Amino acid sequence: MSAPAQALEAFAPAKVNLTLHAGPPRADGYHPLHSLVVFADWGDRLAAEPSDALSLSLIGPGAEGLRDDPHNLVLKAAWALRAAAGRGELGARLTLEKHLPVAAGLGGGSADAAAALRLLNHLWELDFSLRQLAEIASVVGADVPACVWSRPLVMEGIGDKITPLAAWPELHGLIANPGVAVATPDVFRAFDAQGGSGTLSANARLPVAGTLARALEIAAAGRNDLEAPAIALQPVIGEMLAALTALPGARLARMSGSGASAFALLESREAADAAAAALAKAHPGWRVQAVSFAGAAS
């Protein structure tokens, strides 16, 4: 993006749930989760420059749907960071270049908020650690702590318990979105109406993978408990998953988060580029993006 002079920039990568196990709702209405999460090289960009006031401008192809939102998570993150630092006078001129689709199961808003925390921590010279930023992020949104880390991890609880993985390889694939928005609360209501899974089926040990084959094996052994309720709300998600599964070389296809986006994993970036081109040609109304998912050593 074209950033103002003296501006700092941060990347806000798409978050993809390779697995997402959901339990029955707690007394407070939140569902406990167990999710294996990775981050793509596709996302939004955030720029910040010094200013006396705190403001946010939206640009890019995905900006229009956010212009009327007075509670943008980027500003909420900035307010939370100022409060944690006890520095309510701090300001910045923020510019968000939006590329990720909204309400798509890719954690776009959460990724933007996490980028704001990392970026403003640097701009304001606050010197919070990543772990401290993740704690601050917990008051901003359920997925924001994971996005602060932006590396392969396991997310548990309601997103507040984060464990980065010590060993996980770079993965390649594609992300597809059918152009429909799915509200997360609606999906969870449908999940509850269908009876839910009743169990998290969490692994006793953290997943560790040094090879692509092992990572694919671990991911394939999981599931996304929100797939069926999301498909019930938007049947096109099922059509998209069928198309992803049928792609030559596809090793795994699954919905991400609460939808409507889904991913397919392939053997290489070259295979992912070819598959994405073929899928985009066959379904011109869908958003299709070839991606690489960073490994633990990235």
Contacts in CASP RR format, 6 or more apart in sequence:
PFRMAT RR
TARGET T0000
AUTHOR 0000-0000-0000
METHOD contacts of the structure
MODEL  1
MSAPAQALEAFAPAKVNLTLHAGPPRADGYHPLHSLVVFADWGDRLAAEP
SDALSLSLIGPGAEGLRDDPHNLVLKAAWALRAAAGRGELGARLTLEKHL
PVAAGLGGGSADAAAALRLLNHLWELDFSLRQLAEIASVVGADVPACVWS
RPLVMEGIGDKITPLAAWPELHGLIANPGVAVATPDVFRAFDAQGGSGTL
SANARLPVAGTLARALEIAAAGRNDLEAPAIALQPVIGEMLAALTALPGA
RLARMSGSGASAFALLESREAADAAAAALAKAHPGWRVQAVSFAGAAS
1 9 0 8 1.000
1 45 0 8 1.000
1 47 0 8 1.000
1 59 0 8 1.000
1 95 0 8 1.000
1 97 0 8 1.000
3 9 0 8 1.000
3 47 0 8 1.000
3 49 0 8 1.000
3 95 0 8 1.000
4 47 0 8 1.000
4 49 0 8 1.000
4 93 0 8 1.000
4 95 0 8 1.000
5 49 0 8 1.000
6 49 0 8 1.000
6 50 0 8 1.000
7 47 0 8 1.000
7 48 0 8 1.000
7 49 0 8 1.000
7 95 0 8 1.000
8 47 0 8 1.000
8 48 0 8 1.000
8 49 0 8 1.000
8 119 0 8 1.000
8 122 0 8 1.000
8 123 0 8 1.000
9 45 0 8 1.000
9 46 0 8 1.000
9 47 0 8 1.000
9 48 0 8 1.000
9 119 0 8 1.000
10 45 0 8 1.000
10 46 0 8 1.000
10 47 0 8 1.000
10 48 0 8 1.000
10 115 0 8 1.000
10 116 0 8 1.000
10 118 0 8 1.000
10 119 0 8 1.000
11 43 0 8 1.000
11 44 0 8 1.000
11 45 0 8 1.000
11 115 0 8 1.000
12 43 0 8 1.000
12 44 0 8 1.000
12 45 0 8 1.000
12 46 0 8 1.000
12 100 0 8 1.000
12 108 0 8 1.000
12 109 0 8 1.000
12 111 0 8 1.000
12 112 0 8 1.000
12 114 0 8 1.000
12 115 0 8 1.000
12 147 0 8 1.000
13 39 0 8 1.000
13 40 0 8 1.000
13 41 0 8 1.000
13 42 0 8 1.000
13 43 0 8 1.000
13 111 0 8 1.000
13 147 0 8 1.000
13 150 0 8 1.000
13 294 0 8 1.000
14 39 0 8 1.000
14 40 0 8 1.000
14 42 0 8 1.000
14 43 0 8 1.000
14 100 0 8 1.000
14 106 0 8 1.000
14 107 0 8 1.000
14 108 0 8 1.000
14 111 0 8 1.000
14 175 0 8 1.000
14 291 0 8 1.000
15 37 0 8 1.000
15 38 0 8 1.000
15 39 0 8 1.000
15 40 0 8 1.000
15 105 0 8 1.000
15 106 0 8 1.000
15 107 0 8 1.000
15 108 0 8 1.000
15 110 0 8 1.000
15 111 0 8 1.000
15 143 0 8 1.000
15 146 0 8 1.000
15 147 0 8 1.000
15 256 0 8 1.000
16 37 0 8 1.000
16 38 0 8 1.000
16 39 0 8 1.000
16 40 0 8 1.000
16 106 0 8 1.000
16 175 0 8 1.000
16 256 0 8 1.000
16 263 0 8 1.000
16 293 0 8 1.000
17 35 0 8 1.000
17 36 0 8 1.000
17 37 0 8 1.000
17 105 0 8 1.000
17 224 0 8 1.000
17 256 0 8 1.000
17 257 0 8 1.000
18 35 0 8 1.000
18 36 0 8 1.000
18 37 0 8 1.000
18 38 0 8 1.000
18 219 0 8 1.000
18 222 0 8 1.000
18 254 0 8 1.000
18 263 0 8 1.000
19 34 0 8 1.000
19 35 0 8 1.000
19 36 0 8 1.000
19 219 0 8 1.000
19 222 0 8 1.000
19 223 0 8 1.000
19 224 0 8 1.000
19 254 0 8 1.000
20 33 0 8 1.000
20 34 0 8 1.000
20 35 0 8 1.000
20 223 0 8 1.000
20 224 0 8 1.000
20 225 0 8 1.000
20 226 0 8 1.000
20 256 0 8 1.000
20 257 0 8 1.000
21 33 0 8 1.000
21 34 0 8 1.000
21 35 0 8 1.000
21 197 0 8 1.000
21 199 0 8 1.000
21 200 0 8 1.000
21 201 0 8 1.000
21 202 0 8 1.000
21 222 0 8 1.000
21 223 0 8 1.000
21 225 0 8 1.000
22 31 0 8 1.000
22 32 0 8 1.000
22 33 0 8 1.000
22 188 0 8 1.000
22 191 0 8 1.000
22 196 0 8 1.000
22 197 0 8 1.000
22 200 0 8 1.000
22 225 0 8 1.000
22 226 0 8 1.000
23 31 0 8 1.000
23 32 0 8 1.000
23 33 0 8 1.000
23 196 0 8 1.000
23 197 0 8 1.000
23 198 0 8 1.000
23 199 0 8 1.000
23 200 0 8 1.000
23 225 0 8 1.000
24 31 0 8 1.000
24 192 0 8 1.000
24 196 0 8 1.000
24 197 0 8 1.000
24 198 0 8 1.000
25 31 0 8 1.000
25 188 0 8 1.000
25 192 0 8 1.000
26 32 0 8 1.000
30 142 0 8 1.000
30 158 0 8 1.000
31 158 0 8 1.000
31 188 0 8 1.000
31 191 0 8 1.000
32 156 0 8 1.000
32 157 0 8 1.000
32 158 0 8 1.000
32 200 0 8 1.000
33 155 0 8 1.000
33 156 0 8 1.000
33 157 0 8 1.000
33 158 0 8 1.000
33 159 0 8 1.000
33 200 0 8 1.000
34 154 0 8 1.000
34 155 0 8 1.000
34 156 0 8 1.000
34 157 0 8 1.000
34 200 0 8 1.000
34 201 0 8 1.000
34 202 0 8 1.000
34 203 0 8 1.000
35 154 0 8 1.000
35 155 0 8 1.000
35 156 0 8 1.000
35 257 0 8 1.000
36 152 0 8 1.000
36 154 0 8 1.000
36 207 0 8 1.000
36 218 0 8 1.000
36 219 0 8 1.000
36 222 0 8 1.000
37 146 0 8 1.000
37 152 0 8 1.000
37 153 0 8 1.000
37 154 0 8 1.000
37 155 0 8 1.000
38 152 0 8 1.000
38 168 0 8 1.000
38 171 0 8 1.000
38 293 0 8 1.000
38 294 0 8 1.000
38 295 0 8 1.000
39 147 0 8 1.000
39 150 0 8 1.000
39 151 0 8 1.000
39 152 0 8 1.000
39 293 0 8 1.000
39 294 0 8 1.000
40 175 0 8 1.000
40 289 0 8 1.000
40 291 0 8 1.000
40 292 0 8 1.000
40 293 0 8 1.000
40 294 0 8 1.000
41 291 0 8 1.000
41 292 0 8 1.000
41 293 0 8 1.000
41 294 0 8 1.000
42 99 0 8 1.000
42 100 0 8 1.000
42 175 0 8 1.000
42 289 0 8 1.000
42 291 0 8 1.000
43 99 0 8 1.000
43 100 0 8 1.000
43 108 0 8 1.000
43 111 0 8 1.000
44 96 0 8 1.000
44 97 0 8 1.000
44 98 0 8 1.000
44 99 0 8 1.000
44 100 0 8 1.000
44 108 0 8 1.000
44 111 0 8 1.000
44 112 0 8 1.000
44 115 0 8 1.000
45 96 0 8 1.000
45 97 0 8 1.000
45 99 0 8 1.000
46 74 0 8 1.000
46 94 0 8 1.000
46 95 0 8 1.000
46 96 0 8 1.000
46 97 0 8 1.000
46 112 0 8 1.000
46 115 0 8 1.000
46 116 0 8 1.000
46 119 0 8 1.000
47 94 0 8 1.000
47 95 0 8 1.000
47 97 0 8 1.000
48 92 0 8 1.000
48 93 0 8 1.000
48 94 0 8 1.000
48 95 0 8 1.000
48 116 0 8 1.000
48 119 0 8 1.000
48 120 0 8 1.000
48 123 0 8 1.000
49 92 0 8 1.000
49 93 0 8 1.000
49 123 0 8 1.000
50 91 0 8 1.000
50 92 0 8 1.000
50 93 0 8 1.000
50 123 0 8 1.000
51 91 0 8 1.000
51 92 0 8 1.000
51 93 0 8 1.000
52 91 0 8 1.000
53 91 0 8 1.000
53 93 0 8 1.000
54 75 0 8 1.000
54 78 0 8 1.000
54 79 0 8 1.000
54 82 0 8 1.000
54 90 0 8 1.000
54 91 0 8 1.000
54 92 0 8 1.000
54 94 0 8 1.000
55 92 0 8 1.000
55 93 0 8 1.000
55 94 0 8 1.000
56 72 0 8 1.000
56 74 0 8 1.000
56 75 0 8 1.000
56 94 0 8 1.000
56 95 0 8 1.000
56 96 0 8 1.000
57 93 0 8 1.000
57 94 0 8 1.000
57 95 0 8 1.000
57 96 0 8 1.000
58 66 0 8 1.000
58 67 0 8 1.000
58 95 0 8 1.000
58 96 0 8 1.000
58 98 0 8 1.000
59 95 0 8 1.000
59 96 0 8 1.000
59 97 0 8 1.000
59 98 0 8 1.000
60 97 0 8 1.000
60 98 0 8 1.000
60 99 0 8 1.000
61 98 0 8 1.000
61 99 0 8 1.000
62 98 0 8 1.000
62 99 0 8 1.000
62 100 0 8 1.000
62 101 0 8 1.000
62 102 0 8 1.000
63 96 0 8 1.000
63 97 0 8 1.000
63 98 0 8 1.000
65 102 0 8 1.000
66 72 0 8 1.000
66 98 0 8 1.000
66 102 0 8 1.000
72 96 0 8 1.000
72 112 0 8 1.000
73 109 0 8 1.000
73 110 0 8 1.000
73 112 0 8 1.000
73 113 0 8 1.000
73 116 0 8 1.000
73 140 0 8 1.000
73 141 0 8 1.000
73 144 0 8 1.000
74 94 0 8 1.000
74 96 0 8 1.000
74 109 0 8 1.000
74 112 0 8 1.000
74 113 0 8 1.000
74 115 0 8 1.000
74 116 0 8 1.000
75 94 0 8 1.000
76 113 0 8 1.000
76 140 0 8 1.000
77 113 0 8 1.000
77 114 0 8 1.000
77 116 0 8 1.000
77 117 0 8 1.000
77 120 0 8 1.000
77 137 0 8 1.000
77 140 0 8 1.000
77 144 0 8 1.000
78 91 0 8 1.000
78 92 0 8 1.000
78 94 0 8 1.000
78 116 0 8 1.000
78 120 0 8 1.000
80 117 0 8 1.000
80 136 0 8 1.000
80 137 0 8 1.000
80 139 0 8 1.000
80 140 0 8 1.000
81 116 0 8 1.000
81 117 0 8 1.000
81 120 0 8 1.000
81 121 0 8 1.000
81 124 0 8 1.000
81 126 0 8 1.000
81 128 0 8 1.000
81 133 0 8 1.000
81 136 0 8 1.000
82 88 0 8 1.000
82 90 0 8 1.000
82 91 0 8 1.000
84 128 0 8 1.000
84 132 0 8 1.000
84 136 0 8 1.000
85 124 0 8 1.000
85 126 0 8 1.000
85 128 0 8 1.000
87 124 0 8 1.000
87 126 0 8 1.000
90 120 0 8 1.000
90 124 0 8 1.000
91 124 0 8 1.000
92 120 0 8 1.000
92 123 0 8 1.000
92 124 0 8 1.000
94 116 0 8 1.000
96 112 0 8 1.000
98 112 0 8 1.000
100 106 0 8 1.000
100 107 0 8 1.000
100 108 0 8 1.000
100 109 0 8 1.000
100 111 0 8 1.000
101 177 0 8 1.000
101 179 0 8 1.000
101 181 0 8 1.000
101 261 0 8 1.000
101 287 0 8 1.000
102 108 0 8 1.000
102 109 0 8 1.000
102 181 0 8 1.000
103 181 0 8 1.000
103 182 0 8 1.000
103 183 0 8 1.000
103 184 0 8 1.000
103 260 0 8 1.000
104 177 0 8 1.000
104 181 0 8 1.000
104 182 0 8 1.000
104 259 0 8 1.000
104 260 0 8 1.000
104 261 0 8 1.000
105 182 0 8 1.000
105 184 0 8 1.000
105 256 0 8 1.000
105 257 0 8 1.000
105 258 0 8 1.000
105 259 0 8 1.000
105 260 0 8 1.000
105 261 0 8 1.000
106 175 0 8 1.000
106 177 0 8 1.000
106 256 0 8 1.000
106 257 0 8 1.000
106 261 0 8 1.000
107 143 0 8 1.000
107 147 0 8 1.000
107 257 0 8 1.000
110 140 0 8 1.000
110 141 0 8 1.000
110 142 0 8 1.000
110 143 0 8 1.000
110 144 0 8 1.000
110 146 0 8 1.000
110 147 0 8 1.000
111 147 0 8 1.000
111 150 0 8 1.000
113 137 0 8 1.000
113 140 0 8 1.000
113 141 0 8 1.000
113 144 0 8 1.000
113 147 0 8 1.000
114 133 0 8 1.000
114 137 0 8 1.000
114 144 0 8 1.000
114 145 0 8 1.000
114 147 0 8 1.000
114 148 0 8 1.000
114 150 0 8 1.000
115 147 0 8 1.000
117 133 0 8 1.000
117 136 0 8 1.000
117 137 0 8 1.000
117 140 0 8 1.000
117 144 0 8 1.000
117 148 0 8 1.000
118 130 0 8 1.000
118 133 0 8 1.000
118 148 0 8 1.000
120 126 0 8 1.000
121 127 0 8 1.000
121 128 0 8 1.000
121 133 0 8 1.000
128 136 0 8 1.000
130 148 0 8 1.000
130 149 0 8 1.000
133 148 0 8 1.000
134 145 0 8 1.000
134 148 0 8 1.000
134 149 0 8 1.000
134 162 0 8 1.000
135 145 0 8 1.000
137 144 0 8 1.000
137 145 0 8 1.000
137 147 0 8 1.000
137 148 0 8 1.000
138 144 0 8 1.000
138 145 0 8 1.000
138 159 0 8 1.000
138 160 0 8 1.000
142 158 0 8 1.000
142 159 0 8 1.000
142 160 0 8 1.000
143 155 0 8 1.000
143 159 0 8 1.000
145 155 0 8 1.000
145 159 0 8 1.000
145 160 0 8 1.000
145 162 0 8 1.000
146 153 0 8 1.000
146 155 0 8 1.000
146 159 0 8 1.000
146 162 0 8 1.000
149 162 0 8 1.000
149 164 0 8 1.000
150 294 0 8 1.000
151 164 0 8 1.000
151 165 0 8 1.000
151 294 0 8 1.000
151 295 0 8 1.000
151 296 0 8 1.000
151 298 0 8 1.000
152 164 0 8 1.000
152 165 0 8 1.000
152 168 0 8 1.000
152 293 0 8 1.000
152 294 0 8 1.000
152 295 0 8 1.000
152 296 0 8 1.000
153 162 0 8 1.000
153 163 0 8 1.000
153 164 0 8 1.000
153 165 0 8 1.000
154 162 0 8 1.000
154 163 0 8 1.000
154 165 0 8 1.000
154 206 0 8 1.000
154 207 0 8 1.000
155 161 0 8 1.000
155 162 0 8 1.000
156 162 0 8 1.000
156 163 0 8 1.000
156 202 0 8 1.000
163 206 0 8 1.000
164 296 0 8 1.000
165 206 0 8 1.000
165 207 0 8 1.000
165 208 0 8 1.000
165 296 0 8 1.000
166 206 0 8 1.000
166 208 0 8 1.000
166 296 0 8 1.000
167 208 0 8 1.000
167 209 0 8 1.000
167 210 0 8 1.000
167 296 0 8 1.000
168 207 0 8 1.000
168 208 0 8 1.000
168 209 0 8 1.000
168 210 0 8 1.000
168 215 0 8 1.000
168 295 0 8 1.000
168 296 0 8 1.000
169 209 0 8 1.000
169 210 0 8 1.000
169 211 0 8 1.000
169 212 0 8 1.000
169 215 0 8 1.000
169 295 0 8 1.000
169 296 0 8 1.000
170 292 0 8 1.000
170 293 0 8 1.000
170 294 0 8 1.000
170 295 0 8 1.000
170 298 0 8 1.000
171 212 0 8 1.000
171 215 0 8 1.000
171 265 0 8 1.000
171 292 0 8 1.000
171 293 0 8 1.000
171 295 0 8 1.000
172 265 0 8 1.000
172 266 0 8 1.000
172 267 0 8 1.000
172 268 0 8 1.000
172 269 0 8 1.000
172 271 0 8 1.000
172 272 0 8 1.000
172 290 0 8 1.000
172 291 0 8 1.000
172 292 0 8 1.000
172 293 0 8 1.000
173 263 0 8 1.000
173 264 0 8 1.000
173 265 0 8 1.000
173 266 0 8 1.000
173 269 0 8 1.000
173 271 0 8 1.000
173 272 0 8 1.000
173 275 0 8 1.000
173 276 0 8 1.000
173 290 0 8 1.000
173 291 0 8 1.000
173 292 0 8 1.000
173 293 0 8 1.000
174 244 0 8 1.000
174 263 0 8 1.000
174 264 0 8 1.000
174 266 0 8 1.000
174 272 0 8 1.000
174 275 0 8 1.000
174 276 0 8 1.000
174 279 0 8 1.000
174 288 0 8 1.000
174 289 0 8 1.000
174 290 0 8 1.000
174 291 0 8 1.000
175 256 0 8 1.000
175 261 0 8 1.000
175 262 0 8 1.000
175 263 0 8 1.000
175 288 0 8 1.000
175 289 0 8 1.000
175 291 0 8 1.000
176 240 0 8 1.000
176 243 0 8 1.000
176 244 0 8 1.000
176 261 0 8 1.000
176 262 0 8 1.000
176 263 0 8 1.000
176 264 0 8 1.000
176 279 0 8 1.000
176 283 0 8 1.000
176 286 0 8 1.000
176 287 0 8 1.000
176 288 0 8 1.000
176 289 0 8 1.000
177 260 0 8 1.000
177 261 0 8 1.000
177 262 0 8 1.000
177 286 0 8 1.000
177 287 0 8 1.000
177 288 0 8 1.000
178 234 0 8 1.000
178 236 0 8 1.000
178 237 0 8 1.000
178 239 0 8 1.000
178 240 0 8 1.000
178 260 0 8 1.000
178 283 0 8 1.000
178 285 0 8 1.000
178 286 0 8 1.000
178 287 0 8 1.000
179 260 0 8 1.000
179 285 0 8 1.000
179 286 0 8 1.000
179 287 0 8 1.000
180 234 0 8 1.000
180 236 0 8 1.000
180 237 0 8 1.000
180 260 0 8 1.000
181 260 0 8 1.000
182 230 0 8 1.000
182 233 0 8 1.000
182 234 0 8 1.000
182 237 0 8 1.000
182 258 0 8 1.000
182 259 0 8 1.000
182 260 0 8 1.000
184 258 0 8 1.000
186 233 0 8 1.000
187 226 0 8 1.000
187 229 0 8 1.000
187 230 0 8 1.000
187 233 0 8 1.000
187 258 0 8 1.000
187 259 0 8 1.000
188 226 0 8 1.000
188 229 0 8 1.000
188 258 0 8 1.000
190 229 0 8 1.000
190 230 0 8 1.000
190 232 0 8 1.000
190 233 0 8 1.000
191 225 0 8 1.000
191 226 0 8 1.000
191 229 0 8 1.000
193 229 0 8 1.000
194 228 0 8 1.000
194 229 0 8 1.000
194 232 0 8 1.000
196 225 0 8 1.000
197 225 0 8 1.000
201 222 0 8 1.000
207 218 0 8 1.000
209 215 0 8 1.000
209 217 0 8 1.000
209 218 0 8 1.000
212 267 0 8 1.000
216 251 0 8 1.000
216 252 0 8 1.000
216 265 0 8 1.000
219 252 0 8 1.000
219 254 0 8 1.000
219 265 0 8 1.000
220 251 0 8 1.000
220 252 0 8 1.000
223 254 0 8 1.000
224 254 0 8 1.000
224 255 0 8 1.000
224 256 0 8 1.000
224 257 0 8 1.000
226 255 0 8 1.000
226 257 0 8 1.000
226 258 0 8 1.000
226 259 0 8 1.000
227 237 0 8 1.000
227 241 0 8 1.000
227 254 0 8 1.000
227 255 0 8 1.000
230 237 0 8 1.000
230 255 0 8 1.000
230 258 0 8 1.000
230 259 0 8 1.000
230 260 0 8 1.000
231 237 0 8 1.000
231 238 0 8 1.000
231 241 0 8 1.000
234 260 0 8 1.000
236 260 0 8 1.000
237 255 0 8 1.000
237 259 0 8 1.000
237 260 0 8 1.000
237 262 0 8 1.000
240 260 0 8 1.000
240 262 0 8 1.000
240 283 0 8 1.000
240 286 0 8 1.000
241 253 0 8 1.000
241 254 0 8 1.000
241 255 0 8 1.000
241 262 0 8 1.000
243 279 0 8 1.000
243 282 0 8 1.000
243 283 0 8 1.000
244 250 0 8 1.000
244 253 0 8 1.000
244 262 0 8 1.000
244 263 0 8 1.000
244 264 0 8 1.000
244 279 0 8 1.000
245 253 0 8 1.000
245 264 0 8 1.000
247 253 0 8 1.000
247 264 0 8 1.000
247 266 0 8 1.000
247 275 0 8 1.000
247 278 0 8 1.000
247 279 0 8 1.000
248 275 0 8 1.000
248 278 0 8 1.000
249 266 0 8 1.000
249 267 0 8 1.000
249 271 0 8 1.000
249 275 0 8 1.000
250 264 0 8 1.000
250 265 0 8 1.000
250 266 0 8 1.000
250 275 0 8 1.000
251 264 0 8 1.000
251 265 0 8 1.000
251 266 0 8 1.000
251 267 0 8 1.000
252 264 0 8 1.000
252 265 0 8 1.000
253 262 0 8 1.000
253 263 0 8 1.000
253 264 0 8 1.000
253 265 0 8 1.000
254 262 0 8 1.000
254 263 0 8 1.000
255 261 0 8 1.000
255 262 0 8 1.000
256 262 0 8 1.000
256 263 0 8 1.000
263 291 0 8 1.000
264 275 0 8 1.000
266 272 0 8 1.000
266 275 0 8 1.000
269 290 0 8 1.000
269 292 0 8 1.000
272 290 0 8 1.000
272 291 0 8 1.000
272 292 0 8 1.000
273 290 0 8 1.000
275 290 0 8 1.000
276 288 0 8 1.000
276 289 0 8 1.000
276 290 0 8 1.000
277 290 0 8 1.000
279 286 0 8 1.000
279 288 0 8 1.000
280 286 0 8 1.000
280 288 0 8 1.000
END
